[in-house]
Amino acid sequence: MTHRGPFVDHHLGHEHDHIEGQTTVNMRPIAAREPSTRGPPPLSPRDQFGCTTQYTELTANTRRGARGLLVPPTVAIGNVHEDVLLPESVAEIVPLDLKLVEAVFDRGFTTKATLATMAGLNTRVFIAGSPQNADSRRTRRRLASHRVGCEGRIAHLKREYGAGRSRLKGGVGAKIWAGWSALAYNLDTVAWMPKAGP
């Protein structure tokens, strides 16, 4: 997988203060073996290879080093646009019944489609590099910095959890592989979390 799809992050809190029960979203896709950009495009779906995987992470805040839990990843065969996978990723979040504060996306997401998909979650949407972000300058800088930090988390997923390339065949195999990568990441994250007192 070559990361190119949406990666979503959810954060609890406002600015840098943790507020229990609130969440933020940050999205960025990861692509598994992107189709070649050289030569003519494939003539039919059977000519396509690789897949695009979208991971969604829920984190407590946007502080440096913030790490959260991944919801089940979304997978599609071929070089699929981020906006196509976004509704399915959002559908994984809705049943969790979380109060989302912020949703952070990379510039690969189109403003109109993203706002339409996220409308039902009643959350602030930030798209890195978009001139339509209406937040304060301080908030825009904070969210942009967090979005940049997500690239390191994607590299970590690829290097340490095998999300860089599916070892199983076909779309079903890619979905299974992505699910196991997300599960391994979540298990490490839970083990790392401080234990509640008696």
C-alpha atoms as one frame of an Amber mdcrd trajectory, in Angstrom:
protein
   0.000   0.000   0.000   1.213   3.453  -0.823  -0.569   5.843   1.480  -2.747
   8.093  -0.559  -6.215   7.618   0.831  -8.045   9.425   3.654  -6.903   9.155
   7.187  -9.383  10.266   9.793  -8.658  11.452  13.295 -11.168  12.250  16.018
 -10.253  14.375  18.974 -11.930  15.038  22.306 -11.586  18.539  23.499 -11.442
  22.222  22.655  -8.154  23.863  21.714  -5.572  22.041  23.846  -7.887  21.383
  26.802  -9.302  17.884  27.218 -13.092  17.872  27.582 -14.553  14.456  28.196
 -17.303  13.384  25.833 -16.274  15.533  22.881 -14.440  14.392  19.794 -12.681
  15.735  16.681 -12.112  14.150  13.268  -9.017  14.150  11.047  -9.034  12.421
   7.656  -6.349  11.232   5.265  -6.380   8.235   2.850  -3.876   5.449   2.411
  -3.638   3.700  -0.951  -2.455   0.157  -1.361  -0.186  -0.132  -4.391  -1.458
   2.823  -6.346  -2.177   2.148 -10.013   0.522   3.507 -12.310   0.101   7.142
 -13.321   1.967   6.541 -16.588   0.390   5.528 -19.845  -3.328   5.314 -20.678
  -5.844   4.673 -17.897  -7.218   1.135 -17.459 -10.036   0.311 -19.856 -12.028
  -1.820 -17.438 -12.111  -2.689 -13.708 -10.260  -5.950 -14.373  -7.255  -3.921
 -15.588  -6.997  -2.109 -12.264  -4.686  -3.264  -9.524  -4.042  -2.188  -5.979
  -6.559  -0.636  -3.627  -7.172   2.459  -1.542  -7.607   2.069   2.201  -9.069
   4.728   4.461  -8.317   4.655   8.185 -10.200   6.683  10.790  -8.599   7.399
  14.153 -10.334   8.755  17.253  -8.014  10.684  19.552  -8.615  12.610  22.746
  -6.985  15.863  21.637  -4.712  17.482  19.067  -1.635  17.705  21.273   1.721
  16.489  20.019   1.948  12.718  20.230  -1.821  12.239  20.557  -2.727   8.644
  19.743  -6.181   7.107  19.560  -8.124   4.112  18.310  -8.879   3.203  14.694
 -12.382   2.362  13.536 -12.713  -0.447  10.946 -10.925   0.747   7.784 -12.660
   1.282   4.454 -11.171  -0.419   1.377 -11.882  -0.042  -2.350 -10.173  -1.604
  -5.363  -8.269   0.772  -7.627  -7.236   4.390  -7.283 -10.421   5.664  -5.640
 -10.912   9.313  -4.712 -11.029  10.136  -1.021 -14.565  11.526  -1.247 -15.875
   8.151  -2.443 -14.719   6.325   0.709 -15.666   9.080   3.139 -19.391   8.179
   3.552 -18.518   4.623   4.542 -15.920   5.856   7.028 -18.450   8.241   8.543
 -20.960   5.378   8.763 -18.483   3.556  11.015 -18.389   6.547  13.357 -22.115
   7.292  13.674 -23.004   4.184  15.775 -20.333   5.164  18.314 -22.574   8.074
  19.370 -19.647  10.427  19.997 -19.852  14.194  20.157 -17.418  15.302  17.465
 -15.812  18.698  17.856 -13.462  18.860  14.882 -12.904  16.965  11.649  -9.518
  17.470   9.988  -8.884  16.477   6.354  -6.011  16.792   3.903  -6.255  18.833
   0.704  -7.226  15.748  -1.304 -10.815  16.068  -0.067 -13.125  18.417  -1.949
 -14.860  21.010   0.181 -18.409  20.566  -1.146 -18.504  16.762  -0.902 -16.803
  16.714   2.504 -19.161  19.261   4.038 -22.162  17.393   2.642 -20.986  14.054
   4.058 -20.108  15.497   7.463 -23.279  17.597   7.785 -25.110  15.003   9.855
 -22.356  14.869  12.493 -22.667  18.549  13.444 -18.917  19.057  13.690 -16.437
  21.707  12.615 -14.683  20.685   9.369 -11.116  21.735   8.612  -9.528  20.928
   5.228  -5.794  21.608   5.170  -4.898  24.295   2.649  -8.492  25.267   1.909
  -9.230  29.014   1.816 -12.751  28.277   3.083 -11.688  27.369   6.637 -13.483
  29.903   8.810 -11.754  29.323  12.160  -9.395  31.718  13.922  -5.784  31.850
  12.789  -4.641  30.105  15.954  -7.123  27.261  15.469  -6.196  26.879  11.796
  -2.514  26.630  12.688  -3.219  24.081  15.422  -5.322  21.871  13.161  -2.893
  22.218  10.241  -0.008  21.168  12.486  -1.980  18.197  13.714  -2.812  17.221
  10.150   0.867  17.305   9.204   1.637  15.094  12.212  -0.779  12.477  10.875
   1.702  11.719   8.088   4.060  10.308  10.692   1.283   8.151  12.091   0.535
   6.807   8.610   4.204   5.941   8.114   4.135   4.212  11.507   1.105   2.158
  10.446   2.875   1.081   7.265   6.212   0.286   8.855   5.212  -1.282  12.178
   1.783  -2.768  11.454   2.080  -3.949   7.849  -0.432  -1.471   6.424   1.927
  -0.613   3.571   0.977  -3.608   1.423  -1.647  -6.312   1.627  -0.232  -9.848
   1.596  -3.652 -11.309   0.777  -5.190 -11.405  -2.701  -8.177  -9.438  -3.958
 -10.416  -6.822  -2.404 -11.560  -9.156   0.374  -7.955  -9.980   1.225  -7.029
  -6.284   1.313  -9.953  -5.567   3.656  -8.947  -8.417   5.974  -5.328  -7.265
   5.988  -6.284  -3.649   6.723  -8.584  -4.808   9.519  -5.828  -6.821  11.161
  -3.413  -3.892  10.881  -5.955  -1.632  12.586  -6.598  -4.237  15.296  -2.878
  -4.620  16.040  -2.537  -0.841  16.272  -5.533  -0.612  18.618  -4.224  -3.373
  20.889  -0.892  -1.578  21.258  -2.704   1.698  21.902  -4.918   0.206  24.628
  -1.894  -1.449  26.261  -0.137   1.913  26.256  -3.048   3.793  27.849  -2.801
   4.503  31.596  -4.858   2.113  33.672  -7.812   3.478  35.656  -7.472   3.510
  39.431  -9.351   1.050  41.704
